[in-house]
Amino acid sequence: MSDDALTLREQVRTARLRYADSAAELGTLLRLRGELAAAERLLRQAVAIYEAERGTRTDDDRGTEEPA
């Protein structure tokens, strides 16, 4: 795979994680305001993105640490 493709893939991954972070923050704020349905929707989206990213990481991304 070319360096350009890897760079684009990494840019997309970074953008998805930023979106998930923003969705989680907004979901938390909405929950505090009592807007529970909207908060739950955003928080579920964030969790789905985090879980998908965790499943797509390669061994190189994980490093050499053993799970505790």
Helices and strands as residue ranges (DSSP letters): H 3-32, H 36-56, H 59-62
